[in-house]
Amino acid sequence: MKIKSILSVTTGLAALFAAGVASADAMADLEAAAKAEGMLTTIALPHDWCGYGAVLEGFHAKYPEISINELNPDAGSADEVEAIRANMNNTGPQAPDVIDVGLAFGPSAKDEGLLQPYKVATWDEIPDDVKDADGFWYGDYYGVMSMIVNKDLIDNTPADWADLLKPEYAASVALAGDPRASNQAILGVMSAGMSTGAAPGEAAGLAGLDFFKQLNDAGNFVPVIGKAGTLAQGTTPIVVAWDYNALAWRDTLAGNPPVEIVVPATGTLAGVYVQAISAYAPHPNAAKLWMEYLYSDEGQTLWLQGYCHPARFNAMAADGKIPQNLLDALPPAASYAAATFPTVDEVNANKAAVTGGWDATVGANVE
């Protein structure tokens, strides 16, 4: 009998995993097919984002036969989708196998035919409202919008968005991304808009643009992408970023300079990111194995170690699988209890408002 092809292996695996069987034999077949491909190409995974450094190391330690080709760790969600689009007919090292993007980018990439469906073995433990029913994209983790402050340069830590307009914060406030492409920055604008009382979605996006126009006109906005380095150097003494990024930067800086992290008192926004596999993935089996790792207990715990709330958080907590020390390291539970989780439609409407209106309304070229 002829040895079954990689295609038949992946077809059979898709049926098994979609049915929720995920037997040991199915995993063994997937591992063999992924090892035969020998590579996984990722994009936009900074090692200090959500603990991805440890996640990448964990995957490679478990599957040393699969090398990891990391593309542009500082790319935004729009850049990731564009990388798939630009490499549809390219199976070389610039074609990503997988993407990790903001919630709004999953449905739009699916609609464009850029993704392929796959359901991991733990599919049922991913909440229904953060996954595509057919498996084209699925939530991976979430955090809340926060501000990280360089205390060597800022005496009074702002408690809310409105505080940022005060003269004492001149040339101090930055977003952790370009609001025309970065999901983190796009939702930072929405959080600011929500703090004015605007409803999540287009209204908050427009209100957020008005807020950043005021911030820019006042001379308080710095058109530089905020990172741990720019925070420490004093280029961006206050950076609006996801709490897990802020906490990771705090650890990296190790008190030099001292920093303070605050979740704004109003407009508290939780943001979900999603995973997906490129429809044109050069290494589709390695991509599926990567997803199985991310959504395993090990992968989810590593994300939590990176200060993120993983998608299976509730199910794992109910089963007593989450170490208490990791729970204790997160911001107070009240920060999450008060947060708004915008719907996909609201996230999409905000994205359209912010990306389409930033240049005309704010006019600051963030780079």
N, C-alpha and C positions, 0 to 999 in steps of 0.2 A: 504494500500500500504506500502511496506517495505521502511523504511527510507533510502535514498540514502547513499551509502558508501563514505568514504573519497576518494577512488579511482575514483568514478564517479564524485565527486566534482572537483578533480584536473583535470580530463580529460576535463570536461566541461569548467573549467577556462582556460585551455590551449587554447582551441578553441576560447573562447571569446577574450582573450588578444591577441592571435596571429592575430586575425582578426581586432584588434584595437578597439574593442567595449568598453571593460573596463567599463561596466555599474556599477551603484551603487550596484545592486544585485550581480554582479560578485565579486566586492570587498568585499561585506559583506560575501559571501560564503568563499572567501579566508581567510578573517580575522577569521571566525569561525573555519575553518580547522586548521589554524596556532595556534590559542589559544588552540585547542584540543591537539595539539602536545606539547605545553607548553614550548618549549626550542628552542634556536637557538645556534649552535656552530660555532664560528668564529675562525680564525687563522691569526696570523701575522698582528695584528692591534694595533700598539703602539698608545696610546692616544694622543701623540703630533705629529702624522703623519697625515697631511691633515685634522686636526681637528677631528679625529676619536673619541676622548673622548666625544665631544659634540654630535657627530652623534649617538654613542652608547647610550648615555643618552637620546637623543631625541626619539630614537626608543623605548627604554624601558618605557619612560614616556607615550608614545602614546599607547603602548601595554604592560601594566604591568603584564598581565597574562603570558607573554613569558619571561622566564629567559634567560640570555645570558651567555653562557659558552665560555670564551675566552681562546684559546690555544696559547701558545708560541708567545707572541707579538713581539719578536725579530727575528722570523723566516724569511728566504729569500724566494723568489718565488719558487725555486727548492724544498725547505723544505715543502712548502704548497702542491705542487703537490705530493710529496712523501707521505705526510700524507693521501691523498686520496688513493693512491696506496696501502699503508700499512694497510688500514682499510676497504678494499672492503667488507669483510665479518663480519665487526664489527659495530654494531649499538650503541656502548657505547660512553662515553664522549670524547674519543680520535679521533672520526671520524668527520672531519669538514663537515659542510653543504655547506659552501660557501668559495670562495677564492678570493683574490685581488692580482693579479700577473702582472708582466711585460708583455708587448705586445707579446713578443716571446713565452711566456709560454701558452697563450690561444690556439693558433692553434695546438701546439704539444700535449697538454692535450686532446683536442678534438680528434685528430687523434688516441690517445691511448684509446679512449672510456671512459675517466674519467669524462666527463661532460654530463649534460643533458640540452636540449634547453628550453629556456623560454624568451618570449618577454614582456617587461614591457609596461604599458599603454602609456608611452611617447616615445616609440621605434622610431617613425619617426623623432624625434628631435635629435637622436644620429647620428652623421655623419657616412655615409656609409663606409668610408675608415677605421674606427676604430671599426667595429663590424662584426661579423660573420652573413652572410645572413640568416642562419637558427636559430640564437639565442643561439648558444652554448657559446659565450663569447661576451662582448661588452665593449667599452671604458668607463671609469668612470671619469678620470681627467688626467691632465697633468701639468708638470712644466718644468723648464729649469735647466740644470746642473749649479751649482754655487760653490763658495768656501766661507766658513765661517772662520773667522780669529780671534784668541784671541789677542786683541790689547795690553794686558798687557805684552805679550811675543814677539809679532812680530811688529817691528817698521814700516817696509815698507810693506804695503799690496800688494801682487802680483796682477798684472792686467791681466795676461794671463798664459797659461799653461807653456810656456817656462821659465817664471820667477821662477818657482818652482825648477828648476835645479841649481839655484844660491847657493853658499856656505852659505849664510845667513839663508837659510831655512833647515839647517842640523837637522835631527831627528825631523821633524816638520809636514810632510804631510801624511795624512791618507785618506783612502776611507771609506765611511759609509756602509761597508758591505764586505763580502768575495767575491772576483771577480770570484770565482768558483761556486757560488750559488746565490748571491744577484743581482737582476736585476739592482738596483741602482749602484752598483759597476761595473757591467759588462758594463753598458752604460757610466759610468765615464771613463772607459778605452777607449771606442770608441770616446768620446768627446776629449780626449787627442790626439788620433790618427788623428781625423779630423783637429785638430789645426796644424798638420804638413803638411796639404794639401791632406791627403788621403781621398778617397771617402768613404761615409758611407757604412758599410757592412764589408766584410772580410778584405778589404784593411785597413780600419780604425782600425779594431780590432788588426790586426798584427802590425800596426804602433803604436797603443796604448800600446801593450805589449813591444815593443822596448823602448817606452818612459818610462814606469814604470821600465824597466830594468836599464835604465840610472839613474832614480831617486833612485832606490835601491842601485845601485853600488856607487852612490855619497854619500850614507848615509843619504839621505833626506827623504826616505820613512819609515814610521812607520807601521809595520805589525800588527796593532791593529784596530779593527772595531771602527771607529770614532762615537761618540755620544756627546750629550750636556755635559754629565759628564766628559768624557775624554778630551773634549775641555777645560772645566773649570779647570780641574786638571792640565792641561799642558802636559798631555801624548800625545795628538794629537793637537797641536796648530793651525793647518790648516786642515780642513776636507772638502773633496769634497763630496757634497750632493745636492739633489734636493733643489731648492730655497725655496719651502714651508717648508721643514724640517729645513733648516737653519733659516728661519724667525721665526718658532715656537720655536726653541732653543733660539734664541735671546730674545723672549718674556719670556721664562722660566727662563733664566739667569738674566733678569732684570738689566743689567748693571754690573753684578758681575760674570765674568769679562766683560768689554766692548768688543763688537765684531764688526766686519765689514763684510758685505756680498757683494761679487762681482760676476758678471756673466763674465766668461772669454771673452776676446775680440775676440778670434777666436775659432773655433770648437764649437760654440754655439749649444747645442743639446737640443731638447725638447723630453721628454719621456712620453708616454701614458701608463697608467696602465689599466687593464681590470678586470671586474667582471665575475664570473661564478659560477654555482651551481654544486656541486658534483653529478655524476651519482649515487652515493651510499649514498646520503644525508639521514641521519636518520630522519630529519625533513624537508621534501621537501616543505611543504606549508609555514612553517616559513621562509625558504630560499627565496621563491618567494615573500613573504610579505616584507622581508628585502630589496629585489631588488626594489620593488615598492616604498619603503620609500627612498632609496638612489637616485632614479631617479625622485622623486617628486620635486616640487619647494623647499620644506623645506629641503630635503636632499642635493640637489645641492647647496643651499645657505649656508648650514653648511660647506660643503667642501670648498666653496669659502672663508668662514670666516676663514678656516684653511690655506689660502693662495694658494689653488689649483685652477686651471681653470677647472670647471666641464664640463662634456661632452656636456651638453645642454647649455653651456655658450652663444653661438651665438644666439640661439633661444630665450633664456631668455632675453638677452640684447635687441634684436629686439622688444620684448614685454614689455620692460621697467620694468622688474622684478628684476633687480639687484641693490641693494642699492649703492649709489655713494661712501659712506665711505668705502665699501669693495673694490671697484675698486681702490680707492686712496691708499689703504694699500698695493697693489701689486707693484712689481718692475716696472720700467718704461716700457711702451708698446714697446719701441724699443728693449728691451731684447727679447721679444717674436717675434717681427717682423723679427728679424735677425736670429731666430733659425731655424735649420733644423729639420724637422719631418721625420725621417727615415721610410721607408716602412716596412711591416712585413717581407718581404724577406731579407731586409738589416739588420733588427734587429736579425733575425735568423742566418744570416751568421756571424754577429759580435759575437753573443753568442757562436756559435760553435768555432770560432777562439780563443776567450778569455778563455772560460772554458777549452778548450782542450789544450791551450798553456801556461797558466799562470805558472804552476809548472816548465815546462821545460825552459821557457824564463826568467821569473822573479825570480822564486824560493823562494818567500817569503810566509810563511805560515800565512795568515791573520786569526786572531781569537780574 
